[in-house]
């Protein structure tokens, strides 16, 4: 078993009873404006500057 560090009651219920997993909806959100991307991905200079600005790090 894996250790789960969460406080979401729904997530805990699914983890305890895997038969609920089939009924879960998984959202695949695609966007070009995820500010944290500048810390996790290799991006072009302009994109990094934009994301850093969104995070308020400048």
N, C-alpha and C positions, 0 to 999 in steps of 0.2 A: 504493500500500500504506500501511497505517496502522502506526504504531509501537506495539508492545505492551509494556507494562511489567508483566510477570507472572513468577512463578517456578514455576507449576503445570505440571508436565510434560504432563498430559493436555490442558490448555488450549493449550499450545504445539503439540501434535500435531494438534489439531483446526484450529488456525490455519494450519498448514503444509499440511494435506490436507483441503480443504473437503468432500470426499465423506463424511467422518465426521459432519458436522454433522447430517445427517438421522437419525442414530442417537442423537443426544444427547437427554437428558431435561431439560426445563426445568421447574423448580419454581416455582410461583407461590404464595409464602407470604404469607398475609394474617393480620395480627395487630394487635391494638390496643396492644400493649406493646413497641413498637420505640423504645427510649430516644432514639435519635438523631433521631427525628421532631421533637423540640422545637427542633432547630437548623435543620431544613430545611423545615418546613411551618408554615402559619398554623394554630394550634390554640387552643382555648378555654383560658382561664386555669387552670382546674382540671387540665386535661390536661397543660399545660406544667409545672405544679408537680409533678405525679406523675412525669413523665418526667425532670425535673431531679433529683428525689429518687432515681430509679433510677440515674442517672449519678453520683450522689454529689457534685453541684455545690453543694448547699446547706450 
